[in-house]
Amino acid sequence: MKILNNGITIQYYGHSTFGIKTPENKSILIDPWLEDNPKCPEELKKIKEVDIIAVTHGHFDHITDVIPLAKKFNPVVIANFEICGWLGSKGVENCSPMNKGGTQEVEGIKFTMTQAQHSSGISEEDGSIVYGGEPGGYVIEFENNYRIYHAGDTNIFSDMKLISEIYKPELAMLPIGDNFTMSPLEASYACKYLKPKFVIPMHYGTFPVLTGTPDELKEFIKDQKDVEVVAMDPGDIAE
């Protein structure tokens, strides 16, 4: 689908996982959950390349494939301090820790970690849960200065107004599934705060409990004439 027209391509892998190609041909994965993701198309489960991985929090449906991908491709892995420490203990060598409010530049792309209101426990193989720091989101500024916002898993919070005022992202990826994150109703208010040109719904429909739908979001924001809901099916590419 043609919405950006600026050298950036965004591919949706289902749930909250996105692959992005930048204007300088760098490959980014956000919250890679591929092999066991029931919404990820089979042909997309084997990644061919990745330069940067960005992790919003430690839950399995956002972090499961980080370790195998990191060991195969040795990308820079961006995450909070605690997750980077955990990944390092699992043999991941190229972690770049940060925390909320901080910005770091990797391969000419700026990553700013933002607030998210959720939890972030990491499940170990024995079933125990270890502390994964606090969850976050990212404002990503590409080489051409275009900015997007991946909210991670979160409810709505009023400081989204500050994300809009400070960083002015033109595209927002917002969870809408309800139960564990925002519902479509809350996401519609997030759109009022963020004022993006485009919003891509995520984190819905993967499990029965995630009941929110893009059509509900469209209905709730029908009075927001400057915001377009871009409903992507897994495998779809926006460019």
PyRosetta script that sets phi, psi and omega in degrees:
from pyrosetta import init, pose_from_sequence

init()
pose = pose_from_sequence("MKILNNGITIQYYGHSTFGIKTPENKSILIDPWLEDNPKCPEELKKIKEVDIIAVTHGHFDHITDVIPLAKKFNPVVIANFEICGWLGSKGVENCSPMNKGGTQEVEGIKFTMTQAQHSSGISEEDGSIVYGGEPGGYVIEFENNYRIYHAGDTNIFSDMKLISEIYKPELAMLPIGDNFTMSPLEASYACKYLKPKFVIPMHYGTFPVLTGTPDELKEFIKDQKDVEVVAMDPGDIAE")
pose.set_psi(1, 136.7)
pose.set_omega(1, -176.0)
pose.set_phi(2, -94.3)
pose.set_psi(2, 104.2)
pose.set_omega(2, 176.4)
pose.set_phi(3, -131.4)
pose.set_psi(3, -26.3)
pose.set_omega(3, -172.5)
pose.set_phi(4, -95.2)
pose.set_psi(4, -52.8)
pose.set_omega(4, 178.3)
pose.set_phi(5, 56.0)
pose.set_psi(5, 41.5)
pose.set_omega(5, -177.3)
pose.set_phi(6, -140.9)
pose.set_psi(6, 19.2)
pose.set_omega(6, 177.5)
pose.set_phi(7, 88.5)
pose.set_psi(7, -0.6)
pose.set_omega(7, 177.2)
pose.set_phi(8, -102.9)
pose.set_psi(8, 136.7)
pose.set_omega(8, 172.1)
pose.set_phi(9, -122.3)
pose.set_psi(9, 139.7)
pose.set_omega(9, -179.5)
pose.set_phi(10, -124.3)
pose.set_psi(10, 121.1)
pose.set_omega(10, 177.2)
pose.set_phi(11, -112.1)
pose.set_psi(11, 135.8)
pose.set_omega(11, -178.6)
pose.set_phi(12, -97.4)
pose.set_psi(12, 126.7)
pose.set_omega(12, 179.7)
pose.set_phi(13, -101.9)
pose.set_psi(13, 2.6)
pose.set_omega(13, -176.8)
pose.set_phi(14, 98.0)
pose.set_psi(14, 155.0)
pose.set_omega(14, -178.7)
pose.set_phi(15, 60.7)
pose.set_psi(15, -115.1)
pose.set_omega(15, 179.2)
pose.set_phi(16, -118.9)
pose.set_psi(16, 15.2)
pose.set_omega(16, -175.0)
pose.set_phi(17, -93.6)
pose.set_psi(17, 126.1)
pose.set_omega(17, 178.0)
pose.set_phi(18, -130.8)
pose.set_psi(18, 143.0)
pose.set_omega(18, 169.9)
pose.set_phi(19, -110.9)
pose.set_psi(19, 135.0)
pose.set_omega(19, -176.4)
pose.set_phi(20, -128.1)
pose.set_psi(20, 133.3)
pose.set_omega(20, 169.6)
pose.set_phi(21, -104.7)
pose.set_psi(21, 128.1)
pose.set_omega(21, -175.8)
pose.set_phi(22, -90.9)
pose.set_psi(22, 169.2)
pose.set_omega(22, 178.5)
pose.set_phi(23, -57.8)
pose.set_psi(23, -27.4)
pose.set_omega(23, 178.0)
pose.set_phi(24, -96.7)
pose.set_psi(24, 18.6)
pose.set_omega(24, 172.6)
pose.set_phi(25, 68.3)
pose.set_psi(25, 27.4)
pose.set_omega(25, 171.8)
pose.set_phi(26, -84.7)
pose.set_psi(26, 146.3)
pose.set_omega(26, -176.4)
pose.set_phi(27, -109.0)
pose.set_psi(27, 123.3)
pose.set_omega(27, -178.5)
pose.set_phi(28, -119.4)
pose.set_psi(28, 138.0)
pose.set_omega(28, 169.7)
pose.set_phi(29, -118.4)
pose.set_psi(29, 131.3)
pose.set_omega(29, 175.4)
pose.set_phi(30, -108.8)
pose.set_psi(30, 126.6)
pose.set_omega(30, 177.4)
pose.set_phi(31, 48.9)
pose.set_psi(31, 64.4)
pose.set_omega(31, -175.2)
pose.set_phi(32, -71.0)
pose.set_psi(32, 111.5)
pose.set_omega(32, 171.7)
pose.set_phi(33, -132.2)
pose.set_psi(33, 103.7)
pose.set_omega(33, -168.1)
pose.set_phi(34, -121.3)
pose.set_psi(34, -63.1)
pose.set_omega(34, -170.5)
pose.set_phi(35, -56.2)
pose.set_psi(35, -44.8)
pose.set_omega(35, -176.3)
pose.set_phi(36, -104.1)
pose.set_psi(36, 10.6)
pose.set_omega(36, 179.6)
pose.set_phi(37, -79.5)
pose.set_psi(37, 111.9)
pose.set_omega(37, -176.2)
pose.set_phi(38, -66.3)
pose.set_psi(38, -14.9)
pose.set_omega(38, 179.9)
pose.set_phi(39, -95.9)
pose.set_psi(39, -11.4)
pose.set_omega(39, -178.1)
pose.set_phi(40, -79.8)
pose.set_psi(40, 125.2)
pose.set_omega(40, 177.1)
pose.set_phi(41, -58.5)
pose.set_psi(41, 142.1)
pose.set_omega(41, -175.0)
pose.set_phi(42, -55.8)
pose.set_psi(42, -39.7)
pose.set_omega(42, -176.6)
pose.set_phi(43, -71.0)
pose.set_psi(43, -11.2)
pose.set_omega(43, 179.8)
pose.set_phi(44, -101.2)
pose.set_psi(44, -1.3)
pose.set_omega(44, -175.0)
pose.set_phi(45, -75.6)
pose.set_psi(45, -17.9)
pose.set_omega(45, 178.2)
pose.set_phi(46, -104.4)
pose.set_psi(46, 100.6)
pose.set_omega(46, -178.9)
pose.set_phi(47, -73.7)
pose.set_psi(47, 138.4)
pose.set_omega(47, -178.8)
pose.set_phi(48, -93.9)
pose.set_psi(48, -23.8)
pose.set_omega(48, -179.9)
pose.set_phi(49, -164.2)
pose.set_psi(49, 151.7)
pose.set_omega(49, 171.5)
pose.set_phi(50, -160.5)
pose.set_psi(50, 130.1)
pose.set_omega(50, 179.3)
pose.set_phi(51, -96.4)
pose.set_psi(51, -33.1)
pose.set_omega(51, -176.1)
pose.set_phi(52, -140.5)
pose.set_psi(52, 134.2)
pose.set_omega(52, 171.0)
pose.set_phi(53, -116.8)
pose.set_psi(53, 132.1)
pose.set_omega(53, 176.1)
pose.set_phi(54, -117.5)
pose.set_psi(54, 128.0)
pose.set_omega(54, -176.2)
pose.set_phi(55, -114.9)
pose.set_psi(55, 126.9)
pose.set_omega(55, -178.9)
pose.set_phi(56, -84.8)
pose.set_psi(56, -35.1)
pose.set_omega(56, 179.7)
pose.set_phi(57, -166.0)
pose.set_psi(57, 179.2)
pose.set_omega(57, -166.0)
pose.set_phi(58, -93.0)
pose.set_psi(58, 3.1)
pose.set_omega(58, -178.1)
pose.set_phi(59, -67.9)
pose.set_psi(59, 150.8)
pose.set_omega(59, -171.8)
pose.set_phi(60, -57.0)
pose.set_psi(60, -33.4)
pose.set_omega(60, -176.3)
pose.set_phi(61, -81.1)
pose.set_psi(61, 13.3)
pose.set_omega(61, 176.7)
pose.set_phi(62, -133.7)
pose.set_psi(62, -13.5)
pose.set_omega(62, -169.8)
pose.set_phi(63, -130.5)
pose.set_psi(63, -9.0)
pose.set_omega(63, -169.2)
pose.set_phi(64, -54.8)
pose.set_psi(64, -41.0)
pose.set_omega(64, -174.5)
pose.set_phi(65, -94.4)
pose.set_psi(65, 6.7)
pose.set_omega(65, 179.9)
pose.set_phi(66, -62.8)
pose.set_psi(66, -47.6)
pose.set_omega(66, -174.3)
pose.set_phi(67, -63.6)
pose.set_psi(67, -51.7)
pose.set_omega(67, 179.2)
pose.set_phi(68, -62.3)
pose.set_psi(68, -38.0)
pose.set_omega(68, 178.8)
pose.set_phi(69, -68.0)
pose.set_psi(69, -40.0)
pose.set_omega(69, 179.7)
pose.set_phi(70, -64.4)
pose.set_psi(70, -39.7)
pose.set_omega(70, -179.4)
pose.set_phi(71, -72.0)
pose.set_psi(71, -28.4)
pose.set_omega(71, -179.3)
pose.set_phi(72, -81.1)
pose.set_psi(72, -41.7)
pose.set_omega(72, -171.1)
pose.set_phi(73, -112.1)
pose.set_psi(73, -13.0)
pose.set_omega(73, -177.9)
pose.set_phi(74, 53.3)
pose.set_psi(74, 48.9)
pose.set_omega(74, 175.9)
pose.set_phi(75, -75.6)
pose.set_psi(75, 167.3)
pose.set_omega(75, 166.2)
pose.set_phi(76, -73.6)
pose.set_psi(76, 127.9)
pose.set_omega(76, 179.3)
pose.set_phi(77, -109.1)
pose.set_psi(77, 116.7)
pose.set_omega(77, -180.0)
pose.set_phi(78, -99.3)
pose.set_psi(78, 129.0)
pose.set_omega(78, 178.0)
pose.set_phi(79, -164.2)
pose.set_psi(79, 176.4)
pose.set_omega(79, 176.5)
pose.set_phi(80, -69.8)
pose.set_psi(80, 170.6)
pose.set_omega(80, -173.8)
pose.set_phi(81, -58.7)
pose.set_psi(81, -44.4)
pose.set_omega(81, -176.0)
pose.set_phi(82, -67.7)
pose.set_psi(82, -42.8)
pose.set_omega(82, 179.4)
pose.set_phi(83, -66.0)
pose.set_psi(83, -40.2)
pose.set_omega(83, 177.3)
pose.set_phi(84, -61.4)
pose.set_psi(84, -39.8)
pose.set_omega(84, 177.1)
pose.set_phi(85, -63.0)
pose.set_psi(85, -42.6)
pose.set_omega(85, 178.1)
pose.set_phi(86, -64.1)
pose.set_psi(86, -45.1)
pose.set_omega(86, 179.0)
pose.set_phi(87, -61.7)
pose.set_psi(87, -39.6)
pose.set_omega(87, 177.5)
pose.set_phi(88, -60.7)
pose.set_psi(88, -37.1)
pose.set_omega(88, 178.6)
pose.set_phi(89, -68.4)
pose.set_psi(89, -16.4)
pose.set_omega(89, 178.4)
pose.set_phi(90, -98.7)
pose.set_psi(90, 6.8)
pose.set_omega(90, 175.9)
pose.set_phi(91, 96.8)
pose.set_psi(91, 7.8)
pose.set_omega(91, 176.3)
pose.set_phi(92, -81.1)
pose.set_psi(92, 124.1)
pose.set_omega(92, -168.5)
pose.set_phi(93, -98.7)
pose.set_psi(93, -20.5)
pose.set_omega(93, -167.5)
pose.set_phi(94, -115.3)
pose.set_psi(94, 50.1)
pose.set_omega(94, -179.5)
pose.set_phi(95, -86.2)
pose.set_psi(95, 147.4)
pose.set_omega(95, -179.9)
pose.set_phi(96, -131.2)
pose.set_psi(96, 89.2)
pose.set_omega(96, -172.5)
pose.set_phi(97, -72.1)
pose.set_psi(97, 152.6)
pose.set_omega(97, 174.9)
pose.set_phi(98, -156.4)
pose.set_psi(98, -178.9)
pose.set_omega(98, 176.4)
pose.set_phi(99, -149.7)
pose.set_psi(99, 178.2)
pose.set_omega(99, -170.7)
pose.set_phi(100, -61.1)
pose.set_psi(100, 135.8)
pose.set_omega(100, -178.3)
pose.set_phi(101, 91.9)
pose.set_psi(101, -18.1)
pose.set_omega(101, -179.1)
pose.set_phi(102, -85.1)
pose.set_psi(102, 153.6)
pose.set_omega(102, 175.4)
pose.set_phi(103, -128.6)
pose.set_psi(103, 134.0)
pose.set_omega(103, 172.2)
pose.set_phi(104, -132.1)
pose.set_psi(104, 150.8)
pose.set_omega(104, -179.1)
pose.set_phi(105, -108.8)
pose.set_psi(105, 127.3)
pose.set_omega(105, 179.3)
pose.set_phi(106, -129.8)
pose.set_psi(106, 121.9)
pose.set_omega(106, 178.6)
pose.set_phi(107, 54.8)
pose.set_psi(107, 35.4)
pose.set_omega(107, 177.7)
pose.set_phi(108, 81.9)
pose.set_psi(108, 5.7)
pose.set_omega(108, -178.8)
pose.set_phi(109, -115.0)
pose.set_psi(109, 132.6)
pose.set_omega(109, -177.7)
pose.set_phi(110, -96.9)
pose.set_psi(110, 131.3)
pose.set_omega(110, 177.6)
pose.set_phi(111, -116.7)
pose.set_psi(111, 120.9)
pose.set_omega(111, 174.8)
pose.set_phi(112, -112.6)
pose.set_psi(112, 123.8)
pose.set_omega(112, 179.0)
pose.set_phi(113, -86.0)
pose.set_psi(113, 130.3)
pose.set_omega(113, -176.6)
pose.set_phi(114, -113.3)
pose.set_psi(114, 172.1)
pose.set_omega(114, 174.6)
pose.set_phi(115, -63.1)
pose.set_psi(115, 149.2)
pose.set_omega(115, 164.9)
pose.set_phi(116, -150.3)
pose.set_psi(116, 142.0)
pose.set_omega(116, -179.1)
pose.set_phi(117, -109.3)
pose.set_psi(117, 105.8)
pose.set_omega(117, -172.6)
pose.set_phi(118, -167.3)
pose.set_psi(118, -155.1)
pose.set_omega(118, 171.3)
pose.set_phi(119, -129.9)
pose.set_psi(119, 177.6)
pose.set_omega(119, -170.7)
pose.set_phi(120, -154.8)
pose.set_psi(120, 28.8)
pose.set_omega(120, 179.1)
pose.set_phi(121, -65.8)
pose.set_psi(121, 140.9)
pose.set_omega(121, -179.5)
pose.set_phi(122, -103.4)
pose.set_psi(122, 126.1)
pose.set_omega(122, -179.2)
pose.set_phi(123, -85.3)
pose.set_psi(123, 123.7)
pose.set_omega(123, 175.5)
pose.set_phi(124, -85.1)
pose.set_psi(124, 166.6)
pose.set_omega(124, -177.7)
pose.set_phi(125, -62.5)
pose.set_psi(125, -27.5)
pose.set_omega(125, -179.5)
pose.set_phi(126, -85.3)
pose.set_psi(126, 4.5)
pose.set_omega(126, 178.2)
pose.set_phi(127, 93.2)
pose.set_psi(127, -9.5)
pose.set_omega(127, 177.6)
pose.set_phi(128, -74.1)
pose.set_psi(128, 158.8)
pose.set_omega(128, -179.9)
pose.set_phi(129, -118.9)
pose.set_psi(129, 128.2)
pose.set_omega(129, 179.1)
pose.set_phi(130, -108.7)
pose.set_psi(130, 156.9)
pose.set_omega(130, -177.4)
pose.set_phi(131, -67.0)
pose.set_psi(131, 127.1)
pose.set_omega(131, -179.5)
pose.set_phi(132, -111.5)
pose.set_psi(132, 25.8)
pose.set_omega(132, -177.3)
pose.set_phi(133, 68.6)
pose.set_psi(133, -169.8)
pose.set_omega(133, 178.5)
pose.set_phi(134, -91.4)
pose.set_psi(134, 148.6)
pose.set_omega(134, 177.9)
pose.set_phi(135, -70.6)
pose.set_psi(135, 162.2)
pose.set_omega(135, 178.3)
pose.set_phi(136, -149.7)
pose.set_psi(136, 178.2)
pose.set_omega(136, 169.5)
pose.set_phi(137, -126.6)
pose.set_psi(137, -178.8)
pose.set_omega(137, 179.2)
pose.set_phi(138, -137.3)
pose.set_psi(138, 134.8)
pose.set_omega(138, 159.4)
pose.set_phi(139, -96.6)
pose.set_psi(139, 125.1)
pose.set_omega(139, -178.0)
pose.set_phi(140, -114.6)
pose.set_psi(140, 124.8)
pose.set_omega(140, 177.6)
pose.set_phi(141, -110.7)
pose.set_psi(141, 119.6)
pose.set_omega(141, -175.7)
pose.set_phi(142, -84.2)
pose.set_psi(142, 177.3)
pose.set_omega(142, -175.8)
pose.set_phi(143, -61.4)
pose.set_psi(143, -24.7)
pose.set_omega(143, 179.3)
pose.set_phi(144, -94.5)
pose.set_psi(144, 12.0)
pose.set_omega(144, 178.5)
pose.set_phi(145, 75.0)
pose.set_psi(145, 4.2)
pose.set_omega(145, 175.5)
pose.set_phi(146, -72.1)
pose.set_psi(146, 138.9)
pose.set_omega(146, -175.4)
pose.set_phi(147, -122.7)
pose.set_psi(147, 136.6)
pose.set_omega(147, 173.3)
pose.set_phi(148, -124.5)
pose.set_psi(148, 162.5)
pose.set_omega(148, 179.4)
pose.set_phi(149, -129.3)
pose.set_psi(149, 118.1)
pose.set_omega(149, 171.7)
pose.set_phi(150, -102.0)
pose.set_psi(150, 113.6)
pose.set_omega(150, -170.7)
pose.set_phi(151, -76.6)
pose.set_psi(151, -11.6)
pose.set_omega(151, -171.3)
pose.set_phi(152, 66.3)
pose.set_psi(152, -159.8)
pose.set_omega(152, 175.1)
pose.set_phi(153, -90.9)
pose.set_psi(153, 123.1)
pose.set_omega(153, -177.0)
pose.set_phi(154, -162.7)
pose.set_psi(154, 160.6)
pose.set_omega(154, 163.4)
pose.set_phi(155, -88.9)
pose.set_psi(155, -176.9)
pose.set_omega(155, 174.3)
pose.set_phi(156, -77.5)
pose.set_psi(156, 146.3)
pose.set_omega(156, 172.9)
pose.set_phi(157, -144.5)
pose.set_psi(157, 147.1)
pose.set_omega(157, -170.1)
pose.set_phi(158, -67.4)
pose.set_psi(158, -22.0)
pose.set_omega(158, 179.6)
pose.set_phi(159, -70.3)
pose.set_psi(159, -3.4)
pose.set_omega(159, 169.3)
pose.set_phi(160, -58.3)
pose.set_psi(160, -26.2)
pose.set_omega(160, 174.6)
pose.set_phi(161, -59.9)
pose.set_psi(161, -39.2)
pose.set_omega(161, 179.8)
pose.set_phi(162, -69.9)
pose.set_psi(162, -36.3)
pose.set_omega(162, 175.8)
pose.set_phi(163, -58.8)
pose.set_psi(163, -42.0)
pose.set_omega(163, 177.9)
pose.set_phi(164, -65.3)
pose.set_psi(164, -46.3)
pose.set_omega(164, -175.9)
pose.set_phi(165, -67.7)
pose.set_psi(165, -39.9)
pose.set_omega(165, -174.9)
pose.set_phi(166, -81.9)
pose.set_psi(166, -46.3)
pose.set_omega(166, -168.7)
pose.set_phi(167, -107.1)
pose.set_psi(167, -23.1)
pose.set_omega(167, 176.1)
pose.set_phi(168, 52.0)
pose.set_psi(168, 54.2)
pose.set_omega(168, 177.0)
pose.set_phi(169, -66.0)
pose.set_psi(169, 138.9)
pose.set_omega(169, -179.9)
pose.set_phi(170, -89.1)
pose.set_psi(170, -18.1)
pose.set_omega(170, -179.6)
pose.set_phi(171, -135.2)
pose.set_psi(171, 134.3)
pose.set_omega(171, 179.1)
pose.set_phi(172, -124.7)
pose.set_psi(172, 136.7)
pose.set_omega(172, 172.6)
pose.set_phi(173, -104.4)
pose.set_psi(173, 114.0)
pose.set_omega(173, -171.9)
pose.set_phi(174, -122.6)
pose.set_psi(174, 134.9)
pose.set_omega(174, 174.0)
pose.set_phi(175, -71.7)
pose.set_psi(175, 143.4)
pose.set_omega(175, -178.2)
pose.set_phi(176, -133.8)
pose.set_psi(176, 4.0)
pose.set_omega(176, -167.6)
pose.set_phi(177, -68.6)
pose.set_psi(177, -22.6)
pose.set_omega(177, -174.7)
pose.set_phi(178, 74.6)
pose.set_psi(178, 175.9)
pose.set_omega(178, -179.1)
pose.set_phi(179, 69.0)
pose.set_psi(179, -61.1)
pose.set_omega(179, 178.4)
pose.set_phi(180, -100.6)
pose.set_psi(180, -15.4)
pose.set_omega(180, -175.8)
pose.set_phi(181, -143.2)
pose.set_psi(181, -166.6)
pose.set_omega(181, 174.5)
pose.set_phi(182, -56.5)
pose.set_psi(182, 149.1)
pose.set_omega(182, 167.4)
pose.set_phi(183, -90.5)
pose.set_psi(183, 170.7)
pose.set_omega(183, 173.5)
pose.set_phi(184, -55.8)
pose.set_psi(184, -35.8)
pose.set_omega(184, 178.6)
pose.set_phi(185, -62.9)
pose.set_psi(185, -50.4)
pose.set_omega(185, 178.3)
pose.set_phi(186, -62.1)
pose.set_psi(186, -39.1)
pose.set_omega(186, 180.0)
pose.set_phi(187, -63.4)
pose.set_psi(187, -31.9)
pose.set_omega(187, 177.8)
pose.set_phi(188, -66.2)
pose.set_psi(188, -35.5)
pose.set_omega(188, 175.5)
pose.set_phi(189, -72.6)
pose.set_psi(189, -33.7)
pose.set_omega(189, 174.1)
pose.set_phi(190, -60.5)
pose.set_psi(190, -37.7)
pose.set_omega(190, 177.3)
pose.set_phi(191, -63.1)
pose.set_psi(191, -36.8)
pose.set_omega(191, 177.4)
pose.set_phi(192, -63.3)
pose.set_psi(192, -39.5)
pose.set_omega(192, -179.9)
pose.set_phi(193, -71.7)
pose.set_psi(193, -42.9)
pose.set_omega(193, -170.9)
pose.set_phi(194, -83.3)
pose.set_psi(194, -32.0)
pose.set_omega(194, -179.5)
pose.set_phi(195, 55.2)
pose.set_psi(195, 46.5)
pose.set_omega(195, 177.1)
pose.set_phi(196, -77.9)
pose.set_psi(196, 161.4)
pose.set_omega(196, 173.2)
pose.set_phi(197, -77.7)
pose.set_psi(197, -37.4)
pose.set_omega(197, 179.1)
pose.set_phi(198, -128.0)
pose.set_psi(198, 145.6)
pose.set_omega(198, 171.9)
pose.set_phi(199, -130.5)
pose.set_psi(199, 128.8)
pose.set_omega(199, 177.1)
pose.set_phi(200, -104.8)
pose.set_psi(200, 115.9)
pose.set_omega(200, 177.6)
pose.set_phi(201, -70.8)
pose.set_psi(201, 146.7)
pose.set_omega(201, 178.4)
pose.set_phi(202, -148.1)
pose.set_psi(202, 175.4)
pose.set_omega(202, 175.9)
pose.set_phi(203, 55.5)
pose.set_psi(203, 52.8)
pose.set_omega(203, 176.8)
pose.set_phi(204, -145.9)
pose.set_psi(204, 151.1)
pose.set_omega(204, 172.1)
pose.set_phi(205, 74.7)
pose.set_psi(205, -6.3)
pose.set_omega(205, -177.9)
pose.set_phi(206, -69.1)
pose.set_psi(206, -39.7)
pose.set_omega(206, 177.7)
pose.set_phi(207, -127.0)
pose.set_psi(207, 155.4)
pose.set_omega(207, -177.7)
pose.set_phi(208, -55.6)
pose.set_psi(208, -31.0)
pose.set_omega(208, -177.4)
pose.set_phi(209, -70.3)
pose.set_psi(209, -18.2)
pose.set_omega(209, -179.4)
pose.set_phi(210, -90.5)
pose.set_psi(210, 85.2)
pose.set_omega(210, -165.3)
pose.set_phi(211, -90.5)
pose.set_psi(211, -15.9)
pose.set_omega(211, -177.5)
pose.set_phi(212, -64.2)
pose.set_psi(212, 151.6)
pose.set_omega(212, -178.8)
pose.set_phi(213, -133.1)
pose.set_psi(213, 154.1)
pose.set_omega(213, 174.8)
pose.set_phi(214, -58.8)
pose.set_psi(214, -35.0)
pose.set_omega(214, 179.2)
pose.set_phi(215, -62.7)
pose.set_psi(215, -37.0)
pose.set_omega(215, 176.3)
pose.set_phi(216, -64.4)
pose.set_psi(216, -42.8)
pose.set_omega(216, 178.1)
pose.set_phi(217, -61.4)
pose.set_psi(217, -43.7)
pose.set_omega(217, 178.9)
pose.set_phi(218, -58.2)
pose.set_psi(218, -40.1)
pose.set_omega(218, -179.7)
pose.set_phi(219, -66.4)
pose.set_psi(219, -40.7)
pose.set_omega(219, -177.8)
pose.set_phi(220, -71.0)
pose.set_psi(220, -26.3)
pose.set_omega(220, -177.9)
pose.set_phi(221, -106.8)
pose.set_psi(221, 18.0)
pose.set_omega(221, -176.5)
pose.set_phi(222, -62.5)
pose.set_psi(222, -19.6)
pose.set_omega(222, 176.9)
pose.set_phi(223, -87.9)
pose.set_psi(223, -6.0)
pose.set_omega(223, 178.3)
pose.set_phi(224, -95.3)
pose.set_psi(224, 84.9)
pose.set_omega(224, -169.5)
pose.set_phi(225, -67.8)
pose.set_psi(225, -19.3)
pose.set_omega(225, -177.0)
pose.set_phi(226, -93.5)
pose.set_psi(226, 2.5)
pose.set_omega(226, -178.9)
pose.set_phi(227, -114.8)
pose.set_psi(227, 129.0)
pose.set_omega(227, 178.0)
pose.set_phi(228, -112.4)
pose.set_psi(228, 126.0)
pose.set_omega(228, 174.7)
pose.set_phi(229, -81.7)
pose.set_psi(229, 121.4)
pose.set_omega(229, 178.5)
pose.set_phi(230, -107.1)
pose.set_psi(230, 96.0)
pose.set_omega(230, -178.8)
pose.set_phi(231, -83.2)
pose.set_psi(231, 113.6)
pose.set_omega(231, -177.1)
pose.set_phi(232, -106.2)
pose.set_psi(232, 132.5)
pose.set_omega(232, 169.5)
pose.set_phi(233, -82.8)
pose.set_psi(233, 150.7)
pose.set_omega(233, 176.5)
pose.set_phi(234, -53.7)
pose.set_psi(234, 128.4)
pose.set_omega(234, -175.4)
pose.set_phi(235, 102.2)
pose.set_psi(235, -21.6)
pose.set_omega(235, -179.7)
pose.set_phi(236, -64.5)
pose.set_psi(236, 151.0)
pose.set_omega(236, 178.3)
pose.set_phi(237, -124.5)
pose.set_psi(237, 128.4)
pose.set_omega(237, 171.9)
pose.set_phi(238, -103.7)
pose.set_psi(238, 132.9)
pose.set_omega(238, -179.3)
pose.set_phi(239, -145.7)
pose.dump_pdb("model.pdb")
